[in-house]
Amino acid sequence: MIQKPGRQPETAAVRRLLMAAAVITGVLGATSSAAAQLVKPPVTPAIITPPAGNSAFLFGRAVGTQGYVCLPTSAGASWTVNGSRPEATLFIKLFGQDVQITTHFLSPNTNPNQSAPNPLPFGSPTWQSSLDSSRVWAQALYSSPAGADPSCPNAGSIPCLLLQSIGSEPGPSGGRILTQTTFVQRLNTNGGTAPATGCAGAADVGKQTLVPYTADYYFFRGNH
């Protein structure tokens, strides 16, 4: 076949650019009413279900670690959640590939809202968009034990949660994908619980460990 001048065969780089454009379009489109209807969280126990008047608009599958530190107790020592060490990356599936949309970590809340505690903790669970750098801070309201419900089926894992937004911030270019968040659900957790060994007495105090986990995160916004 004779190729017309000025036209080149499609390359892997072009395909990657097209895929990136599709990701951005799809995720940004999730903020529209029509696209948000496609985000359907499972039925959950009432205690971790967002109040009426809120609808899911964004979903991400998280892969990360939960940190623990060995601290002294009256019985010797035990693993305690290390608040400074939750780290995860949230993905969506696109054409069978995992594409990063959000990062999850702990950071100071620099723009608290009316639901924020006073005084603020030194750091709060944070989600930051990988597309426009907008972020939301949240605090856990209620939990449901893993294995107690089909939405949180993996017994022995970290609990499923309902978190409420306590602040948000646009990205440096004005992006607002996550600023509309009112509640976040952590569901379908797998792993992440403290080790059964390694923290038994004074000799172990100060040890730290990172435990892998996965979870589904659903982001909710108020209905308008």
TORSE-854685 format. One line per 5 residues: number of its first residue (from 1); for each residue x, y, z of N, C-alpha, C. Coordinates in pm, 1 decimal. Each point is the difference from the previous one (the first is absolute). Layout:
BEGIN
NUM = X:Y:Z:X:Y:Z:X:Y:Z  ...
END
This chain:
BEGIN
1 = 84.1:-118.1:0.0:-84.1:118.1:0.0:88.3:124.1:0.0  -32.4:97.8:-86.4:75.6:123.7:-7.7:-47.2:93.2:110.0  91.8:47.7:80.0:-33.9:89.4:111.0:2.5:144.1:-46.7  -101.6:75.9:31.9:-6.4:139.7:-39.2:108.0:79.0:71.2  60.8:96.8:-72.2:103.8:82.7:63.1:-53.9:70.1:124.3
6 = 87.2:11.6:102.0:-38.5:72.2:120.6:-75.9:-82.5:100.8  -30.9:-125.9:-30.3:-70.2:-85.1:94.3:91.0:-112.3:42.1  4.2:-25.1:130.9:85.0:-103.3:55.2:-87.1:-108.1:61.1  47.1:-123.6:1.7:-75.3:-106.7:65.4:-19.9:33.0:147.7  -109.5:-49.6:54.8:-25.1:22.0:142.4:109.3:-66.5:81.0
11 = 56.3:71.6:93.7:107.2:-52.3:83.9:-50.5:-25.9:139.9  82.5:-70.4:79.3:-36.8:-26.7:139.1:-14.1:129.3:77.3  84.8:99.0:-33.1:-6.6:129.0:70.1:-133.5:68.7:-26.5  -44.4:-5.0:-125.5:-129.0:61.0:-32.9:-111.9:-70.5:73.2  6.0:-131.0:4.2:-104.5:-74.9:70.0:-3.3:35.0:148.1
16 = 120.1:18.7:59.4:3.9:37.4:140.9:-60.5:138.1:22.7  27.3:91.1:-92.9:-57.5:133.5:11.7:-151.2:-4.6:-11.6  -48.9:-80.9:-93.5:-144.6:-12.9:-15.5:-63.1:-60.6:125.0  68.9:-98.3:58.6:-52.0:-61.2:121.2:-2.1:100.9:114.2  107.9:79.2:13.6:4.6:100.5:105.5:-113.0:100.1:-16.7
21 = -24.8:40.3:-125.0:-109.4:93.9:-24.5:-133.5:-61.3:39.4  -15.9:-127.8:-30.3:-125.4:-67.0:36.0:-16.9:-7.6:150.4  110.5:-25.3:72.0:-6.2:-5.7:146.1:-45.4:133.8:55.7  66.3:106.0:-46.6:-33.2:132.3:51.3:-144.9:33.8:-29.1  -42.7:-28.2:-123.6:-138.9:27.9:-36.8:-96.4:-80.4:84.6
26 = 32.6:-129.5:21.3:-90.2:-85.2:76.3:-11.0:38.8:144.6  115.6:29.2:62.0:-2.5:33.2:141.7:-62.3:136.4:22.9  37.4:97.1:-83.8:-62.3:130.6:14.3:-149.0:-9.7:-27.4  -36.4:-86.6:-94.0:-142.1:-16.7:-29.5:-77.0:-61.0:114.0  72.3:-68.7:90.4:-68.5:-60.4:114.3:-60.7:104.0:91.1
31 = 41.3:125.2:-12.9:-57.5:103.3:83.2:-133.9:49.4:-54.1  -36.4:-39.2:-121.3:-129.5:39.6:-53.7:-108.3:-90.2:54.1  -122.7:47.9:-1.6:-111.1:-76.8:55.7:-18.4:-131.5:-73.5  11.5:3.9:-132.7:-23.0:-121.2:-78.1:105.1:-105.5:29.9  127.4:41.0:0.6:106.7:-96.3:24.7:-3.2:-50.5:142.7
36 = -34.7:87.0:93.3:-2.3:-41.0:140.1:-99.0:-111.6:24.2  -103.6:-7.9:-82.2:-99.0:-105.8:15.7:60.6:-137.4:-26.2  115.7:-4.5:-66.4:65.5:-126.3:-28.9:79.0:-51.2:119.0  23.9:83.0:101.2:71.9:-42.0:119.7:-102.4:-53.0:99.5  -1.8:-130.6:15.8:-101.5:-64.6:81.9:65.2:-77.5:113.5
41 = 12.8:58.5:116.8:54.7:-75.4:113.2:-96.8:-109.9:41.4  50.3:-105.4:64.0:-88.2:-106.6:46.6:-85.1:46.5:117.6  -101.6:-77.0:29.6:-79.6:25.1:120.1:88.7:-26.2:121.1  -2.2:90.6:95.1:88.2:-9.5:115.5:-80.1:9.1:129.7  57.8:-45.5:112.4:-68.0:17.5:128.5:-32.6:146.8:23.6
46 = -112.2:25.4:66.0:-47.9:136.8:19.8:105.8:88.2:66.3  79.8:-58.8:89.1:94.4:80.8:76.5:109.7:59.1:-87.9  32.1:-64.6:-113.8:104.2:54.1:-88.0:-57.8:46.2:-134.2  -130.4:23.1:-3.9:-64.1:53.1:-120.5:-12.4:151.1:12.2  45.1:76.8:-98.8:-13.6:145.7:6.6:-146.0:41.6:14.4
51 = -28.3:112.1:63.4:-138.0:45.0:17.3:-69.5:23.7:-133.1  -131.2:-6.4:2.1:-79.5:30.3:-119.3:36.3:139.7:-49.4  -5.1:16.1:-131.4:36.9:127.8:-58.5:142.4:4.2:-51.0  70.5:-115.2:7.7:135.7:-10.0:-51.8:7.3:-116.1:-99.2  72.3:19.5:-107.9:13.1:-102.1:-103.6:145.9:-19.9:-36.3
56 = 35.6:-125.2:-30.2:137.2:-31.1:-40.3:27.4:58.4:-138.1  118.8:60.7:-15.7:38.2:54.4:-129.4:134.6:-49.3:-49.2  77.3:-67.1:87.1:132.7:-45.1:-39.9:35.8:-126.2:76.5  68.8:-90.8:-66.7:41.1:-127.3:58.6:146.9:-23.2:-31.4  71.4:-60.5:95.6:138.2:-40.2:-24.5:34.2:-124.0:80.1
61 = 78.0:-86.5:-59.5:49.1:-120.8:66.4:138.4:29.4:56.0  14.3:-11.0:132.7:124.6:39.3:66.1:93.2:-119.0:21.1  127.2:25.2:-21.1:106.7:-94.1:32.3:100.8:76.8:85.2  22.6:-47.6:122.8:88.7:76.8:85.8:45.4:-77.2:122.4  42.0:73.4:101.1:48.1:-59.9:124.3:-55.2:76.6:119.4
66 = -18.5:-71.6:108.8:-34.4:60.3:128.5:118.5:-18.3:93.5  42.8:108.9:62.5:116.2:-6.8:86.9:-36.5:-26.8:145.2  86.3:-73.0:68.6:-17.0:-28.8:142.9:131.7:23.3:72.0  -11.0:39.9:126.6:116.8:16.0:85.7:-24.9:-78.0:128.9  102.9:-62.3:51.6:-11.1:-77.5:123.8:17.3:94.8:118.7
71 = -104.4:8.2:83.1:0.7:90.3:114.6:-23.2:-77.9:128.7  51.6:52.8:111.8:-18.3:-69.7:128.2:-145.0:6.8:46.9  -42.7:-107.2:65.9:-133.0:-5.9:61.1:14.7:-56.7:140.5  -110.2:-0.4:74.8:4.0:-55.0:135.7:31.2:-148.9:-1.5  -29.4:-65.8:-112.3:26.3:-143.6:-10.4:134.0:-30.4:-66.1
76 = 72.4:102.6:-43.6:128.4:-21.2:-65.6:18.0:95.3:-117.3  -52.9:-39.2:-115.8:7.9:83.8:-119.4:-100.5:-50.7:-102.2  -41.0:88.1:-90.4:-91.8:-42.4:-106.8:16.0:93.2:-119.4  -36.5:-51.8:-115.5:3.5:79.6:-122.3:-111.7:104.7:3.4  34.2:122.5:-32.6:-95.0:111.6:-3.8:10.3:66.9:-136.0
81 = -115.0:40.5:-53.7:1.8:66.6:-130.3:90.3:121.5:6.4  90.0:7.9:-93.9:89.4:114.7:-13.0:-69.8:101.8:-89.3  -58.1:103.5:61.8:-83.7:93.4:-73.9:69.9:70.4:-114.0  132.8:5.5:3.6:71.0:71.3:-105.1:31.5:-87.6:-120.1  -44.1:-126.5:2.7:45.1:-89.3:-104.7:-110.7:-69.7:-79.1
86 = -117.9:59.3:-23.1:-87.7:-62.2:-99.6:41.1:52.1:-137.3  22.8:-88.4:-92.9:38.8:39.7:-134.1:-68.8:-92.0:-99.8  -61.6:58.8:-102.2:-66.5:-82.1:-101.1:-13.6:79.2:-128.8  -15.5:-72.6:-108.0:-28.0:58.2:-130.3:-130.5:-59.3:-49.8  -88.1:85.2:-50.7:-130.1:-44.1:-49.2:1.2:-6.2:-152.1
91 = -58.7:-107.3:-52.9:-0.1:-24.2:-143.5:-142.0:-21.7:-50.9  -17.2:23.8:-130.3:-118.5:-46.7:-71.1:48.2:-89.7:-112.9  -88.4:-86.4:-48.7:31.3:-84.9:-113.7:-37.3:72.9:-128.5  93.6:4.2:-94.1:-26.7:59.5:-129.4:60.8:-89.4:-107.2  -84.7:-55.6:-84.8:46.8:-92.0:-104.4:82.2:-113.0:59.8
96 = -42.5:-45.0:119.0:68.3:-110.5:65.5:126.2:37.7:74.4  34.8:128.8:2.8:121.2:45.1:66.9:-35.2:82.2:124.2  84.5:-11.3:103.6:-17.2:82.0:119.8:58.3:138.7:-25.1  -82.9:102.6:18.1:43.0:137.1:-22.3:-17.3:78.6:129.7  106.5:62.8:46.2:-3.2:73.6:127.1:-87.6:123.9:-10.3
101 = -87.4:18.0:102.4:-84.1:120.5:2.4:17.7:82.0:127.4  42.8:-63.9:109.3:6.2:69.3:128.6:109.8:-61.6:85.6  61.9:82.6:85.8:89.8:-51.4:102.3:-63.4:24.1:137.0  33.9:-85.7:95.0:-58.6:4.6:134.4:113.2:-0.8:101.5  -1.7:96.4:91.1:108.5:14.8:97.2:-50.9:85.4:115.8
106 = 87.1:32.3:92.9:-34.5:86.1:112.4:66.4:135.9:-20.5  -75.0:108.7:25.2:59.5:133.4:-12.2:-78.2:98.4:85.4  58.4:116.4:32.2:-71.8:101.9:76.9:-116.0:57.5:-81.4  -110.9:21.4:67.1:-118.6:59.2:-63.5:19.0:151.6:-4.8  26.6:52.5:-119.2:28.7:142.6:-13.3:-121.7:82.9:-39.3
111 = -114.2:-66.0:-20.0:-121.6:74.4:-34.7:-121.2:-68.8:61.3  -11.3:0.8:134.2:-108.0:-73.3:67.5:-137.3:58.3:-30.3  -101.4:-86.5:7.2:-138.2:45.1:-15.0:-70.9:-5.2:134.4  -132.0:18.8:-1.5:-76.6:9.4:124.3:-6.7:-133.0:75.0  32.7:-110.5:-65.9:-2.7:-130.9:66.4:133.9:-37.3:62.5
116 = 100.4:81.8:-19.5:133.8:-32.1:50.6:4.7:11.9:152.2  72.2:-89.7:65.7:14.6:9.7:146.5:86.3:119.5:37.9  -18.3:46.5:120.5:79.1:111.3:51.8:50.7:-37.6:138.6  128.9:-16.4:19.2:106.5:29.7:-95.7:13.9:-109.4:-105.9  63.5:35.3:-110.8:25.7:-95.6:-105.8:107.1:-99.4:43.2
121 = -9.7:-126.5:-44.3:109.2:-94.1:24.6:123.9:41.7:-78.0  113.6:-58.7:35.0:125.0:38.5:-68.2:-3.4:-40.5:-146.9  -81.6:-96.9:-33.4:-16.4:-42.8:-139.1:-129.8:-75.4:-14.9  -60.1:5.8:-118.1:-128.0:-66.6:-25.4:9.5:-81.6:-128.8  -79.8:-108.3:-10.4:-2.8:-75.5:-125.6:-29.4:92.9:-117.5
126 = 81.2:-12.2:-102.0:-4.5:90.8:-114.0:-8.1:-80.4:-129.0  -80.0:48.8:-93.5:-1.1:-53.4:-136.4:29.2:115.7:-94.3  94.4:-20.0:-90.9:36.7:105.0:-94.3:-11.8:-53.2:-142.4  -70.3:74.5:-82.9:-20.5:-39.6:-138.7:132.4:-1.8:-75.5  22.4:-106.3:-74.5:119.1:-9.0:-83.6:-16.1:80.0:-128.9
131 = -120.1:49.7:-25.3:-26.8:73.9:-123.4:7.5:150.7:18.1  -60.4:52.5:108.9:-0.6:145.5:15.7:53.2:46.6:135.4  50.4:-95.6:81.5:62.1:28.8:130.6:-96.7:56.5:103.6  -131.2:1.5:-27.6:-94.4:36.2:105.7:7.0:-106.5:108.5  -38.2:38.3:121.8:9.2:-96.7:109.9:-117.1:15.9:95.3
136 = -24.3:-107.6:74.5:-101.3:1.9:105.0:58.4:-66.4:122.7  -31.2:57.4:118.1:36.0:-60.3:128.5:-126.9:-55.8:63.8  12.5:-109.9:74.1:-117.8:-61.3:61.1:35.9:-60.3:134.6  -103.3:-21.1:80.1:17.1:-69.7:127.3:-99.3:-116.2:5.7  43.0:-108.2:63.3:-86.3:-117.0:11.1:-114.9:27.5:96.4
141 = -121.4:-34.0:-43.3:-117.9:13.9:85.6:-38.9:-133.1:63.1  -13.7:-103.1:-84.6:-46.9:-131.1:46.6:74.3:-109.4:-75.2  2.1:-117.9:61.4:65.7:-114.3:-63.0:-89.6:-123.0:6.2  28.1:-93.6:-87.5:-70.0:-127.7:-2.3:106.2:-108.8:-14.7  0.0:-103.2:85.2:107.5:-99.2:-4.1:1.2:-79.0:-129.3
146 = 119.2:-29.7:-47.8:12.6:-82.0:-119.7:-56.2:-139.3:25.9  -73.3:-51.7:-97.5:-61.2:-131.8:12.4:-142.3:2.9:48.8  -50.9:119.9:34.0:-135.0:10.0:55.6:-106.5:27.6:-104.8  42.2:30.2:-123.6:-97.0:42.0:-101.1:59.3:-24.6:-137.8  -83.5:-27.0:-102.5:52.5:-22.8:-135.3:80.1:117.0:-55.6
151 = -24.2:121.4:48.7:78.1:114.1:-48.6:138.3:6.5:64.3  19.8:-83.5:101.1:128.3:-4.0:72.4:26.2:-145.7:38.4  24.4:-86.5:-100.3:-11.8:-144.2:22.0:121.6:-70.8:57.2  115.5:65.3:4.2:123.1:-72.6:30.0:34.7:6.3:148.4  -47.2:-99.4:73.1:24.1:-4.4:144.5:149.4:4.4:29.2
156 = 35.1:70.0:107.7:139.6:11.6:38.6:72.1:116.6:-63.8  -71.9:79.2:-81.5:59.2:117.8:-63.2:-34.3:124.8:79.8  58.9:111.9:-36.8:-34.5:126.1:64.8:-147.2:31.5:-24.2  -65.0:73.9:90.5:-143.7:21.8:-12.2:-35.8:89.0:-118.1  -125.2:-8.1:-40.0:-53.9:93.5:-97.9:-45.4:125.5:74.7
161 = 2.8:113.9:-69.8:-19.3:128.3:66.5:-94.7:91.7:-76.1  -60.6:90.2:76.9:-62.9:119.1:-55.5:77.6:119.0:53.6  50.9:82.9:-90.8:75.6:118.8:37.8:-72.6:123.7:-50.9  10.4:108.8:74.1:-61.8:126.6:-38.2:106.4:101.6:-37.1  -26.6:76.6:-105.0:92.2:105.2:-39.3:11.6:104.3:110.6
166 = 124.6:36.4:32.2:23.5:106.9:98.0:79.5:115.1:-62.4  14.2:-4.1:-131.6:69.7:106.9:-69.2:32.8:-41.6:-141.9  21.0:97.4:-86.2:39.0:-28.7:-138.2:73.6:120.0:-55.9  66.3:-24.3:-112.7:81.5:106.2:-57.9:12.2:-22.9:-150.7  -21.5:104.8:-80.2:18.4:-15.3:-145.1:147.0:-23.5:-33.8
171 = 23.0:-53.3:-119.5:135.6:-14.5:-48.6:58.9:135.0:-36.8  130.1:5.7:-26.2:66.4:127.4:-28.8:-53.6:70.3:-124.1  -61.8:-74.7:-90.9:-58.6:60.5:-119.5:-151.1:12.8:9.7  -53.1:-17.6:121.6:-143.0:15.5:21.7:-81.7:-126.4:-12.8  64.2:-116.0:-17.1:-73.4:-126.0:-11.8:-79.2:-32.2:125.1
176 = -119.6:-56.8:-20.6:-89.7:-22.5:113.8:-63.4:-139.1:0.6  67.8:-97.7:-55.1:-59.7:-133.6:-6.0:-39.7:-49.5:138.7  87.1:19.3:100.0:-26.8:-55.0:132.9:-58.6:101.0:98.0  -7.5:127.5:-36.2:-46.7:99.8:96.5:-147.9:-13.6:31.9  -74.5:-67.5:-86.6:-143.3:-16.6:24.3:-31.0:-115.4:95.0
181 = 101.7:-74.7:42.6:-21.0:-119.2:82.2:-62.8:34.9:134.9  -103.3:-75.0:36.7:-62.3:13.9:131.3:31.2:-118.8:90.7  0.2:-120.3:-58.4:29.2:-122.5:75.6:84.9:-93.0:-85.7  73.2:-88.4:67.9:79.0:-103.3:-66.1:-31.4:-132.1:68.3  -24.5:-103.4:-80.3:-16.0:-135.7:53.2:123.5:-82.7:-33.6
186 = 50.0:-74.4:99.3:103.8:-101.1:-24.2:-66.3:-136.1:14.3  -5.3:-75.0:-109.5:-69.4:-127.6:-2.6:91.4:-109.7:-54.6  -46.9:-124.2:11.5:68.2:-115.0:-60.5:148.5:-3.1:36.9  28.0:23.3:127.6:138.8:-0.1:44.9:58.0:-141.4:-1.7  129.2:-7.2:-23.6:68.2:-129.4:0.2:141.3:21.1:52.4
191 = 29.5:-58.2:118.0:131.3:15.9:60.6:7.4:124.9:86.6  122.3:39.5:32.8:22.1:124.0:72.4:-2.2:-8.1:150.6  -30.6:-116.2:58.7:-6.1:-9.2:145.8:139.3:-20.8:59.4  9.9:29.2:128.3:129.4:-9.6:68.1:51.6:-143.7:-0.1  132.3:-18.6:-5.9:56.2:-135.1:4.7:-34.6:-69.9:131.5
196 = -2.4:-131.3:-4.2:-29.2:-78.6:120.0:123.8:-15.6:88.0  117.1:26.0:-53.8:124.3:-19.0:74.6:89.2:122.4:-16.5  109.2:0.5:74.4:101.6:103.2:-17.4:-9.1:116.0:96.2  -102.2:-1.0:86.9:-16.3:108.5:96.2:-54.4:-58.8:129.5  92.1:-54.3:78.6:-42.3:-74.6:118.5:46.4:60.5:130.8
201 = 104.9:78.1:-2.7:52.9:52.3:124.6:86.1:122.6:-20.8  67.6:42.4:107.7:76.9:123.9:-1.0:107.5:0.3:-108.2  56.8:-116.8:-29.1:106.6:-6.6:-100.2:-50.6:33.4:-140.2  -131.3:-11.5:-20.3:-56.5:25.0:-132.5:-50.7:142.9:-17.7  -9.2:74.0:110.0:-56.4:134.8:-6.3:79.7:86.8:-97.8
206 = -72.1:69.6:-84.7:63.5:85.3:-99.8:6.7:-61.9:-138.0  -19.7:-131.5:-8.7:-0.6:-62.9:-131.7:-115.0:54.2:-84.2  18.5:6.2:-130.0:-104.7:43.5:-91.0:-15.3:-99.5:-113.9  -119.5:-5.3:-55.4:-23.3:-90.0:-112.5:-107.7:58.6:-90.5  5.1:-36.9:-126.5:-101.0:39.7:-98.6:-71.1:-124.8:-47.8
211 = -133.1:1.7:7.0:-79.4:-116.0:-37.6:-80.7:33.4:-125.6  15.9:-76.4:-107.2:-74.0:28.7:-123.4:-150.8:-16.2:18.6  -76.0:81.1:-73.4:-145.5:-14.0:-2.9:-53.6:50.1:-132.6  -120.7:-43.9:-32.1:-75.5:55.3:-111.9:-139.1:36.7:51.1  -65.3:90.1:-69.9:-134.6:42.0:39.5:-64.8:73.8:-116.5
216 = -131.8:9.7:6.0:-75.8:80.6:-95.6:-40.9:129.9:68.9  25.5:111.8:-64.3:-39.2:130.7:53.6:-105.6:63.0:-91.2  -108.5:45.1:62.9:-106.6:71.0:-70.9:-8.8:141.6:55.3  -2.5:95.9:-89.0:-8.6:140.9:37.6:-141.0:51.9:-28.9  -58.9:68.1:99.9:-137.0:48.3:-9.5:-1.5:152.9:-2.1
221 = -103.3:54.7:-60.7:-23.2:143.4:0.8:-147.2:25.5:28.7  -32.2:119.7:42.9:-138.9:36.1:26.1:-78.2:13.0:-129.7  -122.5:-46.2:1.9:-87.4:14.3:-117.0:-40.7:145.5:-16.1  -0.1:46.7:-120.3:-33.5:139.5:-25.5:-132.7:8.9:-75.6
END
